[in-house]
Amino acid sequence: MKATTVRNLRVIFKYKFEIFINIGWLILDIIAFSLLGHIVESTSVDLEYSLRDFLLVGVFFWAFFGKSYDDTVNCIPEEASRGTLGFLLTNNVSFVTLLTARAAASSIISAVVAICIIFPILALLDVLQLQLQWLLLAMVIFFLCWLFMLGVSLLVSSVNVLFKRIGLFSALFLWALKILSGYFFPVEALDDFVPGLSFMAMSLPTSAGLQLIRWVLILGAPPPEMMWNALTSLLIGTTIVMVAAIITLKQMEKIAAKVGTLEFY
């Protein structure tokens, strides 16, 4: 596991230009959402904090997971295109290990970018009211959300085991999770389209996690009566998705071995 993660880090650093492109996109997100927040804030928005802060913390939160998700779901096709997938599988590197190592390596880069670039920008814009006693909670939230996104990545990647090209299938999952998490607008607004949808959305770890992070970073502390409900959603949702993802991926691997799909790679 450690050796495979180090190997993926070396591969990532071979494409330094891509890292700078991703940093550029994150900075553009910050500029765009800052402008959007200032424009929309002139309207009536029922939030405990400014819409600008709401959007910028969303950018910070998803900066940890978006690129890692993309890298993980593209791992199998990329290894196949390099001609290394068969070598890894024949050397007892399972799909779960391969994908987890890729997610870990990509997440290290994403975390460094988010913490070293976006976090200071949020501090300069006076967005952050983080109190030291809540720092551990924030770290736990990010870790649980990372496990959840890893599980989602494994589920989506299980399709890649049977099919080489899945097109926009993986992007659909990511954008759906962003929308349901309240990335673009408050989750409560979903009830305008489907009554009760916000309650279902808040059962997703990314939705509960982003809500908690906004409370911790912007307000300085989460409301005690709501914190435990959000943490429960985080724990239960993450556990269910991770177990389902590992089982599904292993079953897909067995099916692919029977029908000969792996030989196509």
N, C-alpha and C positions, 0 to 999 in steps of 0.2 A: 504493500500500500504506500509506504513512504517513498520507495524508489520510483513507483509509478507517478506519484504526485510531483516529485522533483523532475522527472522526465517531462511531464506536461508543462511545468514552469519554464524549462529550457526551450520547449517548442514555442510557447507564448512569446518569449523574449526574442525569438528569431524574427517575429513580425512586430517590431517596435512601432512602425508607422501606424499599424492598426490600433495600438494602445493610444497614440496621440489623437487619432481620429475619434476614438470613443470619448476621450477627454474633451475634445472640441464639441461633440454632440451634447455632453453634459452641461458645458458652459452655455451653449445655445439654449438648452432647456431652462437654465436658470434665468437667462435674459428674457426668454419668451414668457415664462410663467410670472416673472416679476412685472412685466408690462401688462399681462392679462389680469393679474391681481389688482393693479392700480386702476385699470379700466373698469373691471366688474365691481370693485369695492364701492363704487358710487351708487350701486343698487343696494336694495335691502337683502342682506344675507344673514341668516340666523346662525352665527358661529360664535364661539367663545373667544376667538382671536381673529386677526385680520385674514382675509382671503389670500393675500400675498404670502403670509407665513404658512397658511394651510397648504398652498401649492408647493412652496419651496421645500418644506419638510417631506412632502411626497416625493419630490425629485431625489432628495437625500436618501430616503428609505429604499426606493426602487433601484438606486445606483448600486446597491449591494447585490441585487438579485437578477436584474435584467440580462446583463452580459453573461453572467455565469450560466443562466438558463439557456441562452442561445448557444454558448460553447458546448454545453453538455448534450443538448439534443442534436447538435451537428457533429458530435464526436465520432460516432460510428461511420457515417459517410466519409469524414475526413481521414480517419485511419485507413479506411478501405481504399481511398484514392491514393494514399501514400504507399499502399501495398503492405502495410504493417499489421492490419487487423488479424490476418491468419496467423502471423508470427506470434502475436500476443495471446490469441486464444489457444494455440498449441503449446504455449508455455504457461498454461494454467492461470492466465489472467482472465477472470470471469468478466462478463459484461457489467455486473454490479460494481466490481472493483475498478474497472476501466472508467466507467462513467462517474463514479464517486471521486476518483482521483482527478479527473478533468474538472469536475465541479469545484473541488477543493483548490486546485491550482488557479482557476479563473477567479474564484472568490477572493483569494489573497490579493490579486491585482485590483479587483473592484473595491475591496475594503480600503486599500491604501489610497486609491484615487478619491473615494468618497470622504475619507477622514482628512486627508491632506489637502484636498482642493475645495470640496463643497462645504465641509464643516466650517473652515475659517471664513468662507464667504457668508455663511449664515450668521456667524458671530459678528462680522463687520456690519451686516444689515440689521443687527440687533434683534434677530429672530429668537435666539436661544435664551432660555431661562433655566437651563439644566442645573439641578442641585446635585451635589456629590453623592448624597445618600441614595439617589435613584439611578446612579450609574450602573450598578450591578444588575438592576432590573432591566435597564435598556440593553445590556449585553445579553441577558437571558432571552429577551424578546427577539433580538436579531438572530441568535443561534437557533431558536425554535422555528423562526420563519425560514432560516436557511435550510433546516432539515425538511420543512414542508416543501419548499421549492425544489429541493433535491428529489423528493418523492415524486413531485409533478414531472420533473425532468426525466426520471426513470420511467414513469408511465408513458410519456410521449415517446421516449426513445425505444420503448418496447415495440412500437409500431415500425420503427426503423429496422428492427431485427428481421421483419418479414418483408418490408418494402423499402427499396433504396431511396426513393424520392417521396417525400410527404408534403412538399409544397408549403402552403401557408398554414398547414395543420398546426404546426408548433407555434406559429405567431398568433393564431387564434386563441390558444390557451392563455398566452401571456397577456394579450390585450384584454381578454375577458376577466382575468384575475386583477388587472390594474383597474378596470372599470368598477368591478365589484368591491375592490378595496377602498374606494373613495379617493383614488389618485387624482381624478379630474374635478370631482365635485363631492359634496357630502353624501355619504351612503344613504342618508334619510331621503334624499331626492329620488331614489329608486322607487319609493312607494308611490310616486306620481304616475309611474308607468304600470307597476304591478303592486297592488297593496300587499304588505307583508314581506316584500322582497328584501328590504333592508335587514330584517331580522335574520333571514336565511343567509344573506351576504355576510353578516357579522359572525356567523359560525365558521367562516373560513379563517384560517390562521393569519393570512396576510391582511385581511380586513381588520381583525381584532388587533394584530400587531401594529399596523399603521396608526390605528386609533390611539393605542397606548403610547406609541412613540411621539405622537403629536402632543398628547397630554404632558408627557415627561419633558420634552424639549421646549415646547412653547409656553405651557402653563407652569412648568416647574414640578408638578406632581399630578398623578392621576387621581380622579375622584375615588375614594376608598370603596364606595358601594358598587361601582362599576368595574373596578380593576379586577376583582376576582372572577367576574363573569367573562371578561376578555381573556384572562389567563387560562381559564378552563377551556374556552374555545381553542386557544393556542395548543394546549397540551393534548386534548382529545383529537382535534383535527389533524395535528402533525403525526400522532401515533397511528391513526387509521390510514392516512395516506402513505406513510412510509412502509407499513406492513403490506398494504395492498400493492404498492409499487414493486417491492422486492419479489413478492409471490408472482405477480403478473409478468415481470421481466424474466424470471426463471422459467415460467411456463412457456412464454413466447420463444425462449431460447431452445427449449425441448421441441416445440412444434417446428421451428426453423430447421433444426437438425434433422427431423424426420422428413420434411418435404424438400430438403436440400437447398433452402434459401441461403444458408451461410456459405455454401460453395459458390454462389453467384458473386460474392465479395472477393 
